[in-house]
Amino acid sequence: MLEILDLSRKLAPETGLVERKRLGAELARLQRATFAHGLPALFVFEGLDGAGKGDSLAHLVEWLDPRGFKVHAPRAPSAEEALRPAWWRFWLRTPSRGELALFDRSWHGELVQKRLDGALDDAAWERALAQACEFERQLVAGGTVVVKFWLHVSREEQKRRVKAWAQDEHQRWRAELARERRAHGRKETLRVVEEVLARTQLPEAPWILLEADDDEWRRVGVMREAAAALRRGLAALGVTLADPPAPDGAAPAAPVAPAPDTLPPGFVIPAASPLARADLTLRLDRADYRRELGAAQARLRELGFAGYARRRTTVVAFEGCDAAGKGSAIKRLTEKLDPRGYAVIPVAAPTAEEKGHHYLWRFWRDLPKGGHLAVFDRTWYGRVLVERVEGFAAEADWRRAFREINEFERALAEAGVELVKFWLQVSPEEQLRRFRAREADPAKRYKIVADDWRNRAKWPQYVEAVGDMLRQTSTAAAPWTIVEAEDKPYARVKVLRTVVGAMERAVGRDAPP
Amino acid sequence: MLEILDLSRKLAPETGLVERKRLGAELARLQRATFAHGLPALFVFEGLDGAGKGDSLAHLVEWLDPRGFKVHAPRAPSAEEALRPAWWRFWLRTPSRGELALFDRSWHGELVQKRLDGALDDAAWERALAQACEFERQLVAGGTVVVKFWLHVSREEQKRRVKAWAQDEHQRWRAELARERRAHGRKETLRVVEEVLARTQLPEAPWILLEADDDEWRRVGVMREAAAALRRGLAALGVTLADPPAPDGAAPAAPVAPAPDTLPPGFVIPAASPLARADLTLRLDRADYRRELGAAQARLRELGFAGYARRRTTVVAFEGCDAAGKGSAIKRLTEKLDPRGYAVIPVAAPTAEEKGHHYLWRFWRDLPKGGHLAVFDRTWYGRVLVERVEGFAAEADWRRAFREINEFERALAEAGVELVKFWLQVSPEEQLRRFRAREADPAKRYKIVADDWRNRAKWPQYVEAVGDMLRQTSTAAAPWTIVEAEDKPYARVKVLRTVVGAMERAVGRDAPP
């Protein structure tokens, strides 16, 4: 089976780049469609050490909205997990409607390892294979897209890659893990792998066998197959990529009459507001932007590995005006990071379950594990912003929240968590320009909703609420960073550099208590 | 502080029993009111080993609806927990609206232990005490009732109790734990305890110091203070116990005109249905009932301890006609069990989050840990019962579910879980009598809702669905037990004896794979 693969297949870097750009744009559109239509998808990445699972994942998610996917890297069961049936931990990680769950190793890798270690006799092995098929069939029958990649690397290429890890101080642990796993020998390992592949090759949840010696060939292959799987899943729901409208304008939507501006006439940010001090003329030219963005992203990637190795945790909290560019700043912040090391947590109106709890409960729940980075797209500050302005929280409740939030953030700081808080500020005029641009672009029209115009009518109330928030909650343990966001390049670079500084502090810290 | 307590205080067993019955009935009413009004409550039980924390909990919950409380016995942080800020695991266990969370040991006990072990220097100790106060104040400000019990036991009585554990094979591990914890000496331990009590004695989250040498004195004290706390919490919401109506009829509700019967005229259970074979004349007289119930409950309690010690898991699934007596059977099943060893999972219509997942997801999620008992009040069979009858699931979906459910249950069996499935059957005539009795009793009227009458109109469809379910899913790994429930005493004893048999099998099994 695997020996048939032609591992000499290659793609020239320039061809690969063009292909990845094309497929990336398509994946981004497909992801918007799977979200809009509530299609869940689950991709599994398996392969020997050094096959490029992590790199494939990274090049895939680089094109995706980080609010829409979760990366799972299940290792040996924790004590909690070991006390339950083996499938419990995988069921809990299955994607919800519209979500994409990406598994860096899975039940399949675990099966192979257990069989090699002699932990499964023939009967247990048979049952485990059957249960893997049952699990995947149940998910697919319930409407989930399931695709499994086996990335196949040659003996020589694998050796080269593991050796490179051993020479990198942040990745040395991976080389050690790989050495342990090689104990059974390549031939014996692949014999067991092939049996798993053959026995769990389901028409509804296929294995894609991909040559992985050449990076470009592998990356493009993963993106192409992932896009094809999502397209098939959408087609089964009767959805084609014409809706929502494609940015290439293949199906030009009818022009929409611009909505009337809702900003209260004559409104200007009062001079007494801390927001009035933001210098919105700050700009960065294109060339500087590209250079600084690249440098900061590279440094963040290193710091991500170092933070993981040292178990240092960073939490980044984003608040800001509508259309201030939170989403695109988060995208630039995360796109070059190892996707196994971070999570983006989009914060919307609380669900019924969340409403049943204290307003801080869901933020406690979503705190990252040691060594990870969590990015909150909107935060616990909703209590003193939207809940205050809209009257969802009584005055006594949001006033008390300043103190409660300071306590919460101090508790994080004392637990060794590095916290960064951004307020992204644009002028009312720039916000209007961006709203109009969204209205005019069929591919972006979905981004502007009636709520945006309603919020715009409340600039005066929001400016007051933000001012109180900045004054009350800019503490030594957790200061605010105001990001002048009139110029997107400037804002993005300021965000990235601030996070670089925070992660450098996190990595330099002593071990948490 | 603690030396002031008069540990010779006693209550005669007969007085205690009368008081407990009175308080128990009141607690049951209070719990219904807290559920109806969405009041969350959190009770903490702390005390030296042998102070009677578990026994107090057991005597408290004996009177409560097991669907409305959760017992937490946090031990040392798991690996997952240790990777997050210390308060994460306690935040995750805070009660939701209408829920009661009961903590057998808590952050307070942990603080004491860490301080005794020298793991907290003075600064860390101060901050930890401050954070405990912040945590509790935040919860109370958010609307949660918080009450903390310190059960105080004398040196002599504690010794006696720990010695008794050492002589009981199932409780020996507790004696060993207690011995370890005594390493610091009583005097030093109580000095630290007193500091915690004093520093976290908050008006809004008070410590109740209770003499614990006499069991009756302690049990009654806990119940009295718990009831008082819930009454205060309800009063703060403007609720008094008159609504919902008290069973003593203090505020007699207006009589309600009986609803018209909705059973299709002439309906009888078809002879071909497996339900027609249930012998609904089976009865048990009062004296036999009391004797057998007592014996089975005592045996279940033993088996609960043995199952915990051997890490054997039991899952009990309840399905049945409306008013067949599921709730009261569950109550009898659990009321004498150690509340730290079981959980009752009420299954209602799925939440938005649950709807976002595969229909089996929430049942996987709620599977118990090794050594525990989980009781599902309604189950995954909703897919082939209500979802089929009401048309919430397409025919292809519920037909496929027979196989999926068999796979699910077989996976449980193979993971070493002992599964018991009950179908509680009453005749249409008996169901009508019970509906009418509920209508007539102001204290029980809340139990009968329009849905009950709508379901009654669908007896023919349900009999068909139940018949298919019993035929398709009574497997060797997971057989159904049909419980003839026309006579409640007979049904309850059959349920308890069946679970006794299952737990005996579970305890006798080899270790799970």
Interface residues (C-beta under 8 A of the other chain):
Chain A: G38 S78 A79 E80 L83 R84 P85 A86 W87 W88 W91 L92 T94 S96 R97 G98 A124 R127 Q131 E134 Q138 L139 A141 G142 T144 R311 T351 A352 E353 K355 G356 H357 H358 Y359 L360 W361 W364 R365 L367 P368 K369 G370 G371 D397 R400 E404 E407 A411 L412 E414 A415 V417 P513
Chain B: G38 S78 A79 E80 L83 R84 P85 A86 W87 W88 W91 L92 T94 S96 R97 G98 A124 R127 Q131 E134 Q138 L139 A141 G142 T144 R311 T351 A352 E353 K355 G356 H357 H358 Y359 L360 W361 W364 R365 L367 P368 K369 G370 G371 D397 R400 E404 E407 A411 L412 E414 A415 V417 P513
